[in-house]
């Protein structure tokens, strides 16, 4: 496949639009990260993982990386190894959210393996291992994969699976770069519950809103079906048509 067939003009437009929206959201702080100065969760956590679902996993990661690197340049952050590692959580969340709708054997194994490895690394740590129960949060992405499809609320399992995949990856990066005691990890348990509940709900709601908006735009612009991956079941206007 030629490069100009992959990066079509309309796909590039949507990549830029999403990248700009992500960059703006990254500069609206939501809550501070415990144990680090001037480090925050931002509004980006509320919709970032959905990028791969609309643009495809690869294009979603490209859009988010573009926004994250642009944010680093604008804010003047150093390109250190630790700062680069902190880019990983959202990329893995995009990966989880994108694969969830197209589950296959290899994808499902990877979606289970990532949080499983994180749990193992956490439990084996000489300090964090004393607060091993903290890592039980990371069973949520695994449950999102193994629970039967007939169980209602798939979008919420998908959203919470994505945000806790990000949490698992970020938690391990944090564990091996920021010294913390077992007591501090224990104290974070209710904080994580509140933050990730909001992130999970935000991802689900934003996904429905983006599906609705992009469905409308794609119809008006006559965007080819292979440019955007819109899940019709989450388009509000189509639901209203069916119920009327």
C-alpha positions as CSV (number, residue, x, y, z in Angstrom):
1,X,0.0,0.0,0.0
2,X,1.3,3.4,-0.9
3,X,2.0,6.1,1.7
4,X,-0.4,8.5,0.2
5,X,-3.1,5.8,0.4
6,X,-2.4,5.5,4.2
7,X,-2.1,9.1,5.0
8,X,-5.0,10.5,3.0
9,X,-5.8,14.2,3.1
10,X,-9.1,13.6,5.1
11,X,-7.4,11.2,7.5
12,X,-4.7,13.8,8.1
13,X,-7.3,16.4,8.8
14,X,-8.8,14.3,11.5
15,X,-5.4,13.4,12.9
16,X,-4.6,17.1,13.2
17,X,-8.0,17.9,14.7
18,X,-7.7,15.2,17.3
19,X,-4.1,16.2,18.0
20,X,-5.0,19.8,18.6
21,X,-7.9,18.8,20.8
22,X,-5.6,16.5,22.8
23,X,-3.0,19.2,23.1
24,X,-5.6,21.7,24.5
25,X,-6.9,19.1,27.0
26,X,-3.4,18.3,28.2
27,X,-3.2,21.9,29.5
28,X,-6.3,21.7,31.6
29,X,-5.3,20.1,35.0
30,X,-7.7,17.8,36.7
31,X,-5.8,16.4,39.7
32,X,-2.2,16.4,41.0
33,X,-0.1,13.2,40.9
34,X,1.0,12.2,44.4
35,X,4.7,12.2,44.9
36,X,5.7,14.5,42.1
37,X,5.8,18.3,41.8
38,X,4.0,20.0,39.0
39,X,2.7,16.7,37.6
40,X,-1.0,16.4,36.9
41,X,-3.7,14.3,35.4
42,X,-5.5,16.4,32.8
43,X,-8.8,16.5,30.9
44,X,-7.0,14.4,28.3
45,X,-7.5,11.3,30.5
46,X,-11.2,11.6,29.9
47,X,-11.0,11.0,26.1
48,X,-7.5,10.1,25.1
49,X,-8.0,6.3,24.9
50,X,-10.7,6.7,22.3
51,X,-8.3,7.9,19.6
52,X,-7.4,4.4,18.4
53,X,-11.1,3.4,18.1
54,X,-11.8,6.2,15.6
55,X,-8.5,6.5,13.8
56,X,-7.3,2.9,14.1
57,X,-4.7,1.9,16.7
58,X,-1.7,3.1,14.7
59,X,-3.2,6.5,13.7
60,X,-4.5,7.0,17.2
61,X,-1.1,6.5,18.7
62,X,0.4,8.8,16.1
63,X,-2.1,11.6,17.0
64,X,-1.5,11.2,20.7
65,X,2.3,11.1,20.3
66,X,2.1,14.3,18.2
67,X,0.1,16.0,20.9
68,X,2.3,14.8,23.7
69,X,5.5,15.8,22.0
70,X,4.0,19.2,21.1
71,X,3.0,19.7,24.7
72,X,6.5,18.9,25.8
73,X,7.9,21.5,23.5
74,X,5.4,24.2,24.5
75,X,5.7,23.6,28.2
76,X,9.5,23.3,28.0
77,X,9.7,19.9,29.7
78,X,13.0,18.0,29.4
79,X,13.1,14.9,27.1
80,X,14.5,12.7,29.9
81,X,14.1,8.9,30.0
82,X,11.6,9.2,32.9
83,X,9.5,11.7,31.0
84,X,9.5,9.6,27.9
85,X,8.4,6.6,30.0
86,X,5.4,8.6,31.3
87,X,4.1,8.8,27.7
88,X,3.5,5.1,27.7
89,X,0.3,4.7,29.9
90,X,-2.0,6.6,27.4
91,X,-0.5,4.7,24.5
92,X,-1.4,1.3,26.1
93,X,-4.8,2.7,27.0
94,X,-5.4,3.5,23.3
95,X,-4.2,0.0,22.4
96,X,-6.7,-1.6,24.8
97,X,-9.6,0.6,23.7
98,X,-9.0,0.0,20.0
99,X,-8.5,-3.7,20.3
100,X,-11.6,-4.2,22.5
101,X,-14.1,-3.8,19.7
102,X,-12.1,-6.1,17.4
103,X,-11.2,-8.9,19.9
104,X,-9.1,-11.7,18.4
105,X,-7.0,-14.4,20.1
106,X,-3.7,-12.5,19.8
107,X,-5.2,-9.2,20.8
108,X,-7.0,-10.7,23.8
109,X,-3.8,-12.4,25.0
110,X,-2.0,-9.0,24.8
111,X,-4.8,-7.2,26.6
112,X,-4.6,-9.7,29.4
113,X,-0.8,-9.9,29.4
114,X,-0.1,-6.2,30.0
115,X,-1.9,-5.8,33.3
116,X,-0.8,-9.3,34.4
117,X,2.8,-8.4,33.9
118,X,2.2,-5.2,35.8
119,X,0.7,-7.1,38.7
120,X,3.6,-9.5,38.8
121,X,6.2,-6.6,38.8
122,X,4.3,-4.8,41.5
123,X,3.9,-7.8,43.8
124,X,7.6,-8.8,43.3
125,X,8.8,-5.3,44.3
126,X,10.5,-5.4,47.8
127,X,8.6,-2.4,49.0
128,X,5.3,-2.3,47.0
129,X,4.9,-6.0,47.5
130,X,3.8,-5.2,51.1
131,X,0.8,-3.4,49.6
132,X,0.2,-6.1,47.0
133,X,-3.6,-5.5,47.2
134,X,-3.1,-2.2,45.4
135,X,-2.4,-4.2,42.2
136,X,-5.8,-5.8,42.4
137,X,-7.1,-2.8,40.5
138,X,-5.3,-4.2,37.5
139,X,-7.6,-7.2,37.3
140,X,-10.2,-4.9,35.9
141,X,-8.8,-4.8,32.3
142,X,-8.5,-8.6,32.5
143,X,-12.1,-9.0,33.5
144,X,-13.1,-6.7,30.6
145,X,-11.6,-9.3,28.2
146,X,-12.7,-12.6,29.8
147,X,-16.3,-11.7,30.8
148,X,-18.9,-13.1,28.3
149,X,-20.0,-10.7,25.6
150,X,-23.7,-11.1,26.5
151,X,-23.1,-9.2,29.8
152,X,-24.5,-5.7,29.4
153,X,-22.4,-2.5,29.8
154,X,-19.7,-3.4,27.3
155,X,-18.7,0.2,26.8
156,X,-18.1,0.6,30.5
157,X,-16.0,-2.5,30.7
158,X,-14.0,-1.2,27.7
159,X,-13.6,2.3,29.2
160,X,-12.6,1.1,32.7
161,X,-10.4,-1.5,31.1
162,X,-8.6,1.2,29.2
163,X,-8.1,3.6,32.1
164,X,-6.9,0.8,34.4
165,X,-4.5,-0.5,31.7
166,X,-3.0,3.1,31.7
167,X,-3.0,3.0,35.4
168,X,-1.2,-0.4,35.4
169,X,1.5,0.8,33.0
170,X,1.8,4.2,34.7
171,X,1.9,2.5,38.2
172,X,4.9,0.3,37.2
173,X,6.7,3.3,35.7
174,X,6.0,5.3,38.9
175,X,7.1,2.3,41.1
176,X,10.5,2.0,39.6
177,X,11.2,5.8,39.2
178,X,9.6,7.4,42.2
179,X,10.5,6.1,45.7
180,X,7.3,5.4,47.8
181,X,6.5,3.4,50.9
182,X,4.0,0.6,51.2
183,X,1.9,2.9,53.4
184,X,1.8,5.5,50.6
185,X,0.6,2.9,48.1
186,X,-2.1,1.9,50.5
187,X,-3.2,5.5,51.1
188,X,-3.6,5.9,47.3
189,X,-6.3,3.2,47.1
190,X,-9.3,5.4,47.6
191,X,-7.7,8.2,45.6
192,X,-7.3,5.8,42.6
193,X,-10.9,4.6,43.0
194,X,-12.3,8.1,42.7
195,X,-10.0,9.3,39.9
196,X,-10.4,6.2,37.7
197,X,-14.2,6.1,38.3
198,X,-14.3,9.6,36.8
199,X,-11.9,8.7,34.0
200,X,-13.9,5.6,33.1
201,X,-17.2,7.4,33.0
202,X,-15.6,10.3,31.0
203,X,-14.1,7.9,28.4
204,X,-17.5,6.2,27.9
205,X,-19.4,9.5,27.6
206,X,-16.9,11.1,25.4
207,X,-16.8,8.1,23.1
208,X,-20.6,8.3,22.6
209,X,-20.3,12.1,21.9
210,X,-17.4,11.7,19.5
211,X,-19.2,8.9,17.7
212,X,-22.3,11.1,17.2
213,X,-20.3,14.2,16.2
214,X,-18.0,12.3,13.8
215,X,-20.9,10.4,12.2
216,X,-22.5,13.7,11.5
217,X,-19.3,15.3,10.1
218,X,-18.4,12.2,8.0
219,X,-21.9,12.2,6.4
220,X,-21.6,16.0,5.6
221,X,-18.1,15.7,4.2
222,X,-18.7,12.3,2.6
223,X,-15.7,10.8,4.3
224,X,-14.7,7.3,3.0
225,X,-15.7,4.5,5.4
226,X,-12.1,3.4,5.8
227,X,-11.0,6.9,7.1
228,X,-12.9,6.8,10.4
229,X,-14.1,3.8,12.3
230,X,-17.5,4.8,13.8
231,X,-19.5,2.4,15.9
232,X,-23.1,3.1,14.9
233,X,-24.5,1.6,18.0
234,X,-23.0,4.5,20.0
235,X,-24.3,7.2,17.7
236,X,-27.0,9.0,19.7
237,X,-28.9,10.4,16.6
238,X,-29.3,6.9,15.2
239,X,-30.6,5.6,18.5
240,X,-33.2,8.4,18.6
241,X,-34.3,7.5,15.1
242,X,-34.8,3.9,16.1
243,X,-36.8,4.7,19.2
244,X,-39.1,7.2,17.4
